[in-house]
Amino acid sequence: MKINYLPTFIKDLKDLKSTSSYSVIKNLVFTDILAVKQLSEINNLKKLKGEYNAYRIRIGDYRIGFFVEEDTITFARVLHRRESPIKPLAGTFLRL
């Protein structure tokens, strides 16, 4: 599987450096995800309504939004659950 990271994802992740969830999220998206052969192997995964290829992973109070197209995973956002629910819209994730 190929992994891509949108600039918004990298910015969101940098903003989390001072939180306790930072290392867990970083390990998941940069190392653990490479060992996954199927999406069903990812814990706390949920398919999002509205787009056929949009998913989110829940890690504590944070949500990681990503898209899957064929053999490519594109990480789009990582947000605190109170900031706003992650909603897919036109190929990207937005804060509403």
Secondary structure, DSSP 8 states (H G I E B T S, - for coil): -EEEE-HHHHHHHHHTTTSTTHHHHHHHHHTGGGG-SSGGGSTTEEE-TTSTTEEEEEETTEEEEEEEETTEEEEEEEEETTT--EEEETTEEEE-
